[in-house]
Amino acid sequence: MLLQRFIPSLHLHTIFDIDFQKLRARGVRGIITNLDNTLIEQDSLHATERLMKWIQTLRQAGLKVVIVSNNRKVRVSEFARPLGIPFVYEARKPWGHPFERALRLLHTSSQETVVIGDQLLTDIYGGNKFGFFTVWVDPLHGKEGWPTRINRFFERILYRYLKNKGYMPWDEHL
């Protein structure tokens, strides 16, 4: 069923709810994460103290991370470079090439990597399409561009449909 590609492996409220030890126990070595409204608000420029500690903790757990964002190079690089995080910009998620590029940067396979994001239509669909374990997080509140607002409109419809069919068994998301 095509709709199964929109169903995340796991739903959490924030990235801070991720249990790195459970990921490691599953054989995960790498994390592909979205940037805007997943790690930081779209209108924020820099990582918060809490996010920097999260990144440090995942590295201490032996995990590598790469950012895959549909945003422009300037936006992504200004955030990622100071933290020493590799990145893929103008990714055009959910299509395949950015995920393949991210795997090369991580030196992992799709079975050893999770995809984390706040959008069903880009992050989760793209991750599922290529066989990743996917983690859907609630979007951070803040400004969103018009493409994201359009995605959110369709995402709400899709989410309600999947929830009513019993495919999304967790608490209300949208």
trRosetta pair geometry for C-beta under 8 A, 3 or more apart (Angstrom, degrees):
i j d omega theta_ij theta_ji phi_ij phi_ji
1 4 4.8 102 78 -18 90 103
2 5 6.2 -41 -178 12 51 113
3 6 5.7 -52 -169 29 57 111
3 7 7.3 59 139 -28 73 100
3 158 7.8 -174 -142 -157 98 99
3 161 7.9 -100 -145 113 140 119
3 162 6.6 -177 169 -91 118 102
3 167 7.5 -157 131 -28 113 176
4 7 5.4 -50 -155 21 49 117
4 128 7.3 -162 127 170 71 144
4 167 7.7 -136 -107 -145 62 139
5 124 7.8 135 150 130 61 80
5 125 5.1 55 139 -139 102 70
5 128 4.5 166 -152 100 62 129
5 129 5.6 41 -149 -68 126 74
6 120 4.9 44 -164 176 93 111
6 121 7.4 0 -121 -82 107 48
6 124 6.1 70 -154 109 45 119
6 125 5.5 -7 -91 -81 66 89
6 128 7.4 -116 -47 31 18 153
6 158 5.9 -86 166 166 159 133
6 162 6.6 -137 99 -65 114 149
7 124 7.6 -165 73 164 11 128
7 128 7.3 94 58 -96 58 157
7 162 6.3 -177 -86 -162 93 141
7 167 5.2 -93 -103 165 132 116
7 168 6.9 -144 -128 -72 90 78
8 11 5.6 115 74 -66 133 74
8 120 7.5 -106 -40 -110 97 80
8 124 4.9 -79 -77 -130 87 126
8 128 7.7 -126 -104 -57 41 117
8 134 4.6 -117 -140 107 76 104
8 135 6.4 82 -176 -131 126 14
8 136 3.7 -131 -46 -13 160 110
9 114 7.9 -110 53 -137 139 100
9 128 8.0 169 -37 -91 87 93
9 133 4.7 -59 31 -163 169 70
9 134 4.9 133 6 49 93 62
9 135 6.7 -47 63 -67 94 53
10 133 7.4 26 2 169 107 96
10 134 7.3 -177 32 96 70 51
10 135 4.9 -18 73 -111 103 75
10 136 7.2 -180 91 25 50 70
11 135 7.6 152 -98 -163 23 58
11 136 4.9 -26 -108 70 75 99
11 137 7.7 154 -161 -86 58 33
11 168 7.4 61 -34 -156 150 90
11 170 4.8 -144 66 33 134 159
11 173 6.7 -92 -163 -85 140 127
12 15 7.5 108 98 -88 128 22
12 17 4.1 -172 -174 82 122 127
12 18 6.3 -172 42 -65 174 66
12 135 6.1 -4 14 -174 109 106
12 136 7.6 154 28 79 60 49
12 137 5.4 -24 77 -101 82 81
12 138 8.0 -106 108 -3 49 80
13 17 5.7 94 45 -21 78 147
13 137 6.7 36 132 -154 17 78
13 138 5.0 -9 -156 7 56 121
14 17 5.4 115 60 -7 67 97
14 137 5.7 68 -130 -162 22 122
14 138 6.6 -44 -67 47 60 94
15 18 5.8 -27 -174 -6 54 118
15 33 7.3 39 -113 -137 135 137
15 38 6.6 83 -50 167 120 76
15 39 6.6 14 -11 -99 159 58
15 51 7.9 49 77 -120 135 84
15 54 6.4 73 118 -180 111 154
15 116 6.3 76 -109 168 98 147
15 137 5.8 -28 -54 -90 63 165
16 50 6.9 -27 -89 162 133 116
16 54 6.0 -97 -98 -96 75 130
17 137 7.8 159 40 -118 110 105
18 23 7.0 18 173 -36 103 128
18 116 7.4 -43 -74 -103 144 141
18 135 6.7 33 -98 -170 112 165
19 22 4.0 53 99 11 115 114
19 23 6.8 166 94 -14 62 82
20 23 5.4 -52 -151 35 38 115
20 24 6.3 39 152 -20 69 103
20 57 6.5 -169 -13 138 152 96
20 58 5.6 -165 -105 -112 135 65
20 61 3.9 -99 149 -90 135 175
20 63 6.2 -121 -150 -10 110 138
21 24 5.6 -50 -147 36 34 112
21 25 6.4 38 151 -22 64 105
21 61 6.7 -122 -68 -137 55 123
22 25 5.5 -52 -147 35 33 115
22 26 6.6 33 152 -18 63 104
23 26 5.7 -60 -155 36 33 110
23 28 4.0 -60 172 55 89 139
23 31 7.9 -2 -173 -73 158 104
23 61 7.6 70 66 140 110 141
23 63 6.8 25 106 -87 135 138
23 114 6.5 -82 -135 -13 120 139
24 27 7.8 68 -180 -59 33 11
24 28 6.2 -86 -79 59 31 81
24 61 5.9 -134 -48 169 130 104
24 62 6.5 78 -112 62 125 112
24 63 7.2 -112 -74 -59 92 100
26 133 7.2 25 143 -39 150 170
27 111 7.0 -13 108 140 127 91
27 112 5.8 -90 137 -111 89 74
28 31 7.5 52 167 -66 120 75
28 63 6.8 9 124 -113 95 111
28 112 5.9 137 -132 -175 37 52
28 113 6.7 114 -146 -97 84 18
28 114 5.6 -3 -134 -21 138 102
28 133 7.2 -82 -86 46 120 138
29 62 7.2 -60 -135 133 73 92
29 63 6.5 179 -173 -122 33 61
29 64 6.6 18 148 19 76 95
29 106 7.4 137 109 164 92 111
29 108 4.9 -177 78 -107 108 127
29 112 4.5 -4 24 168 99 116
29 113 7.1 -47 61 -73 69 65
30 63 6.6 155 -98 -165 23 77
30 64 4.8 -24 -110 67 80 92
30 65 7.2 161 -162 -85 65 32
30 66 7.2 4 -174 5 110 99
30 103 7.6 127 95 -121 159 56
30 106 3.7 59 -131 -174 149 143
30 107 7.8 163 -65 60 138 54
30 108 3.9 -150 1 9 134 156
30 112 6.0 65 20 119 94 90
30 113 4.2 -24 78 -106 102 92
30 114 7.6 180 96 24 57 60
31 58 6.6 -44 6 -175 146 146
31 63 5.8 43 -14 165 106 122
31 64 7.1 -173 25 91 72 46
31 65 4.5 -18 68 -108 104 79
31 66 7.4 171 89 27 57 59
31 113 7.0 177 -82 -157 21 74
31 114 5.6 -15 -116 62 70 90
31 116 6.3 1 -171 -1 103 117
32 65 7.9 162 -84 -157 23 59
32 66 5.6 -20 -110 70 67 92
32 67 8.0 126 -163 -120 57 14
32 68 5.3 8 -175 0 103 122
32 99 6.7 31 -152 -128 172 74
32 102 4.7 58 -110 156 119 153
32 103 8.0 -39 -62 -59 128 62
32 106 7.4 -90 -64 -37 84 144
32 113 6.0 48 -12 169 100 118
32 114 7.1 -158 33 95 73 43
32 115 4.8 -22 74 -107 107 71
32 116 7.1 169 87 21 53 69
32 127 7.4 176 77 -101 124 107
32 132 7.2 -62 38 -137 125 159
33 38 6.0 -172 177 126 94 136
33 39 6.2 87 140 -53 129 111
33 65 6.2 -8 7 -163 116 106
33 66 7.5 159 26 81 71 42
33 67 5.8 -42 76 -108 81 61
33 68 7.3 149 70 26 29 75
33 115 7.6 163 -84 -161 37 47
33 116 4.4 -12 -111 64 83 106
33 117 7.0 164 -158 -68 52 67
34 37 7.5 -25 122 68 124 73
34 38 4.0 107 79 2 98 151
34 39 7.3 -166 96 -9 59 90
34 67 7.4 52 -171 -157 13 77
34 68 6.7 -50 -90 74 50 71
34 69 6.3 104 -156 -96 60 70
34 93 7.9 -78 -98 15 103 165
34 116 6.7 -125 15 102 79 66
34 117 3.8 81 -13 -116 128 92
34 118 6.3 -116 74 13 146 80
34 119 7.3 119 -92 19 169 95
34 122 7.6 90 -99 104 134 116
34 123 5.1 -66 -45 -89 129 130
35 38 6.4 111 89 49 6 103
35 39 5.5 -49 -146 33 46 117
35 40 6.9 -22 174 39 74 87
35 67 5.1 50 -66 -166 98 124
35 69 4.2 -10 10 -87 118 130
35 71 6.4 -74 62 19 133 130
35 75 7.7 141 112 133 154 102
35 76 6.0 -147 -38 -115 163 84
35 79 6.3 115 -151 80 129 157
35 80 7.8 -80 -100 -56 127 102
35 87 7.9 28 -61 -136 126 123
36 39 7.8 -26 -54 44 15 80
36 40 7.1 -47 -114 76 43 70
36 41 7.4 11 -156 162 70 25
36 42 4.1 46 -161 -99 116 78
36 69 6.7 94 -1 -141 90 117
36 71 6.1 107 -21 -43 126 134
36 75 8.0 -7 -57 154 116 133
36 148 7.7 -99 113 -78 128 151
37 40 8.0 -35 -49 91 22 35
37 41 6.5 40 -87 -129 58 43
37 42 5.6 -6 -41 -43 90 91
37 118 4.8 -101 118 52 99 160
37 139 4.1 -5 169 -157 119 94
37 140 4.8 -155 -145 41 54 82
37 142 6.7 -152 -92 49 86 106
37 144 6.9 19 -59 -95 143 101
37 148 7.4 127 3 -158 150 150
38 116 6.3 136 -175 128 132 91
38 117 5.4 -67 -87 -133 145 46
38 118 4.7 -151 -77 -20 82 102
38 123 7.5 121 -75 -82 144 160
38 137 6.0 107 -138 61 79 125
38 139 7.4 -54 -68 -120 55 60
38 140 7.2 -129 -40 -6 11 102
39 47 7.3 -48 157 -110 111 89
39 51 6.1 87 -177 -143 86 135
39 67 7.4 -56 -8 -111 150 116
39 79 7.8 121 97 166 134 140
40 44 4.3 -114 165 77 115 129
40 46 7.6 170 -121 90 161 22
40 47 6.5 -120 -64 -103 128 49
40 48 7.0 157 -107 -14 98 90
40 51 6.7 -28 -69 -66 90 167
40 79 6.9 -152 29 -137 141 137
40 140 6.9 -78 170 46 20 165
41 44 4.4 94 58 -11 85 109
41 140 4.8 -119 -81 118 70 126
41 141 7.0 -25 -109 86 116 42
41 142 3.2 109 -160 -34 117 163
41 143 7.2 83 164 31 105 69
42 142 5.4 176 30 107 79 119
42 143 5.3 -112 76 82 112 76
42 144 5.8 125 6 -98 155 49
42 145 6.9 -149 180 -18 153 84
42 148 7.5 -133 -76 8 153 166
43 142 5.4 -153 23 174 97 118
43 143 4.3 63 -36 34 123 120
44 48 7.9 -30 -178 -46 152 89
44 142 7.1 -71 -20 -131 93 163
45 78 6.5 -51 -166 127 91 123
45 79 6.9 -155 178 -82 46 85
46 79 6.9 -176 -108 -121 36 72
46 82 7.5 -18 -132 60 96 149
47 51 4.3 -130 -166 90 95 124
47 52 5.1 116 125 -57 128 83
47 55 7.3 -28 -155 -10 156 136
47 79 7.0 110 -44 -164 82 87
47 82 7.9 -152 11 87 109 113
47 83 6.0 76 -16 -71 146 133
48 51 4.6 97 51 6 77 101
48 52 7.1 -140 94 -5 42 85
49 52 5.7 -55 -150 35 32 112
49 53 6.5 32 152 -17 65 104
50 53 5.8 -55 -152 36 31 111
50 54 6.4 37 148 -24 64 105
51 54 5.3 -49 -148 32 36 117
51 55 6.5 37 153 -19 66 102
52 55 5.7 -50 -149 35 33 112
52 56 6.4 35 151 -19 63 106
52 83 7.2 -142 -114 -116 82 110
53 56 5.5 -54 -147 38 34 114
53 57 6.2 37 153 -22 66 105
54 57 5.7 -55 -149 35 29 112
54 58 6.5 26 155 -17 64 104
55 58 6.0 -53 -147 35 31 107
55 59 6.5 30 154 -17 63 107
55 65 6.8 -101 -136 32 87 154
55 83 6.1 -44 165 -171 171 125
55 85 7.3 -87 -143 -67 135 123
56 59 5.8 -58 -151 38 30 111
56 60 6.3 31 151 -20 65 107
57 60 5.6 -53 -145 36 32 112
57 61 6.4 31 153 -19 64 105
58 61 5.5 -54 -150 37 35 113
58 63 4.5 -67 173 68 88 121
58 65 6.1 58 112 -43 143 123
59 62 7.8 66 177 -60 34 13
59 63 6.7 -100 -87 64 29 68
59 64 7.8 55 -111 -97 72 42
59 65 7.7 -79 -67 2 81 106
64 106 5.0 155 97 -141 127 84
64 107 7.6 50 43 43 165 86
64 108 7.2 -177 55 -28 120 124
65 85 5.8 -37 98 -136 100 110
66 85 6.8 160 -119 176 36 86
66 86 4.8 -31 -119 83 94 95
66 87 6.5 169 -172 -92 75 35
66 88 6.9 46 156 -7 114 93
66 102 4.6 171 94 -149 140 91
66 105 4.9 104 -101 95 147 132
66 106 5.5 -108 -14 -57 124 98
67 76 6.2 -179 111 -159 130 106
67 79 7.5 78 -55 96 178 116
67 80 5.3 -130 25 -91 138 128
67 85 5.7 68 -13 134 104 124
67 86 7.5 -175 26 98 72 46
67 87 4.2 -14 65 -114 98 94
67 88 7.2 -163 98 32 57 62
68 87 7.3 175 -77 -160 34 63
68 88 4.6 3 -117 58 74 111
68 91 5.0 84 178 -100 86 158
68 93 6.6 101 136 -61 111 123
68 98 4.9 119 -156 154 119 119
68 99 6.9 23 -122 -82 168 54
68 101 7.9 135 -109 75 110 101
68 102 5.1 -52 -64 -68 122 136
68 115 8.0 -41 43 -136 133 98
69 75 7.4 -123 127 100 148 109
69 76 4.8 -179 51 -94 139 123
69 87 6.8 -11 13 -169 105 111
69 88 7.1 163 28 85 59 62
69 89 5.8 -12 70 -118 95 58
69 91 5.9 146 77 -5 26 119
70 90 6.7 35 -165 -134 43 29
70 91 5.2 -86 -82 48 52 87
70 92 6.4 108 -122 -65 91 24
70 93 5.6 -101 -61 25 103 91
70 122 6.7 -67 -35 -159 133 149
70 147 7.8 -111 121 105 144 146
71 75 4.4 -76 149 81 128 139
71 76 5.4 151 83 -48 104 95
71 89 6.4 -65 86 -149 63 89
71 90 7.4 -80 96 -65 24 51
72 75 5.1 92 63 10 78 104
72 76 7.1 -165 91 -1 37 93
72 89 6.3 28 165 175 21 124
72 90 6.3 33 -111 -61 43 95
73 76 6.1 -68 -144 45 27 102
73 77 5.5 17 168 -13 70 118
73 89 4.5 142 -89 92 55 163
73 90 6.8 -31 -45 -14 76 105
74 77 6.3 -59 -133 42 20 104
74 78 6.1 21 166 -21 60 112
75 78 6.4 -64 -151 33 19 107
75 79 7.0 6 156 -7 57 110
75 89 7.5 141 62 -135 84 122
76 79 6.1 -68 -159 40 31 105
76 80 5.7 6 161 -5 72 121
76 87 4.9 174 156 158 118 149
76 89 4.2 -164 34 -93 148 107
77 80 6.0 -65 -127 48 30 99
77 81 5.3 29 180 -26 72 114
77 87 6.7 -157 -83 58 56 142
77 89 7.0 -46 -36 -50 85 142
78 81 7.0 -31 -111 27 16 107
78 82 7.9 12 175 -8 44 106
79 82 7.6 -87 178 33 23 98
79 83 7.3 -12 151 7 61 119
80 83 6.0 -82 -159 49 37 102
80 85 4.3 -103 -157 75 89 96
80 86 7.2 -13 167 136 133 5
80 87 4.2 -161 -15 -39 177 133
81 84 7.5 35 -173 -72 34 31
81 85 7.9 -97 -60 47 19 66
86 105 4.5 -164 119 -175 151 134
86 106 8.0 -155 61 -61 133 61
88 91 5.1 77 121 -91 104 104
88 98 4.7 148 132 -152 145 93
88 101 5.0 118 -102 97 136 128
88 102 5.6 -88 -10 -66 135 86
88 105 7.4 -150 -47 -10 99 146
91 97 8.0 -171 -164 86 68 82
91 98 3.5 42 -155 -96 100 160
92 95 5.2 -16 121 37 100 117
92 97 7.6 29 64 53 111 105
92 98 6.7 165 52 -25 69 122
93 98 6.0 -74 -69 53 79 143
93 99 8.0 91 -110 -45 92 93
93 122 4.1 80 110 -177 111 94
93 123 6.4 26 155 -74 152 45
93 126 4.6 -78 -162 -35 93 161
94 121 6.9 -126 -32 150 125 51
94 122 5.1 -159 -57 -146 83 41
94 123 7.5 -108 -97 -27 91 12
94 125 4.4 -40 -115 94 163 102
94 126 3.1 -152 -149 -63 78 91
94 127 8.0 -87 -143 -5 99 51
94 129 6.3 107 157 5 113 140
95 98 7.3 90 81 10 72 94
95 126 6.9 -39 14 -117 19 110
96 99 5.9 -73 -160 40 49 107
96 100 6.1 40 155 -19 85 109
96 126 7.6 -176 -81 -155 41 92
96 129 7.2 -111 -80 112 85 123
96 130 6.1 130 -124 -75 87 125
97 100 5.5 -57 -146 38 38 112
97 101 6.2 38 157 -20 70 104
98 101 5.5 -52 -146 37 35 113
98 102 6.3 39 153 -23 66 104
98 126 7.8 -2 64 178 108 146
99 102 5.5 -49 -147 34 33 114
99 103 6.6 37 152 -21 63 101
99 110 7.7 38 159 -101 118 105
99 115 7.4 -35 -119 -88 112 131
99 126 6.3 -179 -47 157 128 106
99 127 7.2 162 -109 -99 136 52
99 130 5.1 155 112 42 157 165
99 132 7.3 -126 -154 -34 132 133
100 103 5.8 -51 -151 32 33 112
100 104 6.7 33 151 -18 63 102
100 130 7.9 -137 -55 -143 74 152
101 104 5.7 -54 -154 34 35 112
101 105 6.6 33 149 -18 66 105
102 105 5.6 -55 -150 37 35 112
102 106 6.2 24 155 -11 68 110
102 113 7.7 136 121 -175 109 153
103 106 5.8 -62 -142 45 31 105
103 107 7.9 126 164 -54 57 8
103 108 5.9 -111 -148 71 74 68
103 109 6.8 38 -155 -124 124 22
103 110 6.7 -46 -95 -62 137 66
103 113 6.5 -119 -103 -16 85 162
104 107 7.3 26 -172 -71 31 49
106 113 6.3 99 99 -100 162 127
108 112 4.2 -129 -170 89 108 117
108 113 4.8 129 110 -57 132 106
109 112 4.9 85 52 13 75 101
109 113 6.9 -161 90 -3 37 101
110 113 5.8 -74 -137 47 31 107
110 130 5.7 -139 -119 137 144 91
110 131 4.6 76 132 88 142 101
110 132 5.2 -105 -166 -75 92 70
111 131 7.2 -32 -66 138 67 114
113 132 5.9 -56 97 -127 88 106
113 133 7.7 176 98 35 42 86
114 127 7.9 23 -179 -158 48 139
114 132 6.3 124 -139 174 31 104
114 133 4.7 -48 -109 82 85 97
114 134 7.0 156 -166 -97 77 23
114 135 5.8 34 168 -8 124 109
115 123 6.1 177 151 180 110 83
115 124 7.5 164 105 -100 118 38
115 126 7.1 -150 -176 92 162 89
115 127 3.2 -146 52 -104 151 134
115 132 4.5 73 -8 119 108 151
115 133 7.4 165 21 81 70 47
115 134 5.0 -22 67 -111 97 76
115 135 7.1 -179 89 27 47 71
116 123 7.3 -34 121 -179 25 135
116 134 7.7 159 -84 -162 34 56
116 135 4.5 -16 -107 69 78 108
116 137 6.4 28 -176 -11 94 116
117 122 6.7 -114 154 91 153 89
117 123 2.3 -120 70 -144 156 167
117 124 6.4 -140 68 -40 109 66
117 127 7.4 179 14 -22 119 129
117 134 7.7 -42 31 -162 92 98
117 135 7.8 126 20 81 50 65
117 136 6.9 -28 77 -116 63 56
117 137 7.1 -165 108 30 15 88
118 123 6.7 88 35 14 37 149
118 136 7.2 97 -125 -165 27 67
118 137 5.4 -54 -87 77 75 79
118 138 6.8 7 -133 134 99 17
118 139 4.0 100 178 -86 138 74
118 140 7.4 -94 -86 3 157 66
119 122 4.5 30 96 35 128 97
119 123 5.1 116 59 10 75 98
119 124 7.0 -146 103 6 47 90
119 139 7.5 47 -60 -75 71 114
119 148 7.3 -113 -85 -138 137 86
119 151 5.7 4 -150 145 129 139
119 152 7.8 -89 -117 -76 97 66
119 155 6.5 -103 -152 -89 74 148
120 123 7.5 -46 -83 56 11 80
120 124 4.7 -36 -134 46 47 131
120 125 6.4 71 156 -33 58 92
120 136 6.7 15 -81 -121 73 135
120 155 5.0 143 36 -135 111 101
120 158 6.1 -160 103 95 150 136
120 159 6.7 -174 -25 -67 155 91
121 124 7.7 39 -2 49 18 91
121 125 5.7 -2 -159 -2 26 134
121 151 4.9 -144 49 -153 141 104
121 154 6.4 61 -69 91 143 116
121 155 5.7 -106 -20 -77 106 96
121 158 7.6 137 -66 21 92 158
122 125 6.6 10 -56 42 4 103
122 126 6.0 -5 170 -10 46 120
122 151 6.8 -18 -23 -143 106 152
123 126 6.2 -68 -146 41 15 106
123 127 6.1 10 162 -15 59 114
123 134 7.2 139 137 -154 84 113
123 136 7.4 142 95 -106 118 72
124 127 5.8 -55 -141 39 27 109
124 128 6.1 23 162 -14 64 110
124 134 4.9 107 -133 165 70 147
124 136 5.3 1 -76 -79 129 107
125 128 6.1 -61 -145 41 24 106
125 129 6.1 32 156 -30 63 109
126 129 5.6 -51 -146 28 28 117
126 130 6.9 -1 164 4 61 108
127 130 6.6 -81 -157 48 27 91
127 132 4.0 -79 -172 64 88 125
127 133 7.8 -50 162 81 122 23
127 134 4.0 131 100 -91 138 110
128 131 7.6 55 -171 -64 33 18
128 132 6.9 -89 -70 54 29 76
128 134 5.6 -52 -56 -18 81 142
136 173 7.6 -7 130 -135 122 152
138 173 6.3 -159 -97 -156 87 82
139 144 7.9 14 167 -81 147 130
139 152 7.9 -53 -4 -102 159 118
144 148 4.1 -112 -179 91 109 129
144 149 5.4 138 107 -57 115 80
144 152 7.1 48 134 -22 164 138
145 148 5.2 93 58 13 71 103
145 149 7.1 -134 103 -7 36 91
146 149 5.4 -53 -142 37 37 113
146 150 6.4 40 158 -21 68 101
147 150 5.8 -54 -153 35 33 111
147 151 6.4 34 150 -18 65 106
148 151 5.4 -52 -147 38 36 114
148 152 6.2 40 152 -24 67 103
149 152 5.6 -49 -146 32 32 114
149 153 6.8 41 152 -25 61 98
150 153 5.8 -48 -157 25 34 115
150 154 7.0 19 153 -4 64 104
151 154 6.1 -65 -153 45 34 101
151 155 5.7 39 151 -27 70 113
152 155 5.2 -53 -138 38 31 119
152 156 6.4 39 160 -26 64 99
152 174 7.7 164 -167 -138 87 128
153 156 6.3 -54 -159 26 25 109
153 157 7.2 19 148 -11 58 105
154 157 5.7 -54 -155 37 40 112
154 158 6.1 38 150 -17 70 109
155 158 5.6 -57 -144 42 31 111
155 159 5.9 35 156 -24 67 107
155 174 6.9 163 118 -82 98 154
156 159 5.7 -51 -141 35 27 113
156 160 6.4 28 159 -18 62 105
156 174 4.8 -152 -110 134 83 152
157 160 6.1 -57 -151 35 27 108
157 161 6.5 26 153 -18 63 109
158 161 5.7 -58 -150 37 30 112
158 162 6.2 23 157 -13 67 110
159 162 6.0 -60 -145 42 28 106
159 163 6.0 28 157 -20 66 110
159 168 6.4 10 -161 -18 72 172
159 173 6.1 -114 -162 62 145 119
159 174 5.3 112 70 12 160 130
160 163 5.7 -55 -142 39 28 111
160 164 6.2 28 158 -19 64 108
160 174 7.9 -86 -48 63 83 121
161 164 6.0 -58 -149 37 26 109
161 165 6.5 17 155 -11 62 111
162 165 5.7 -61 -147 43 31 108
162 167 4.2 -73 -175 67 88 119
162 168 4.9 77 116 -18 102 110
163 166 7.7 55 180 -65 31 16
163 167 7.1 -90 -74 58 26 70
163 168 4.2 -54 -86 61 72 114
166 169 6.8 21 -171 -77 63 86
168 173 7.4 -78 173 -5 136 125
170 173 7.3 61 92 -54 107 99
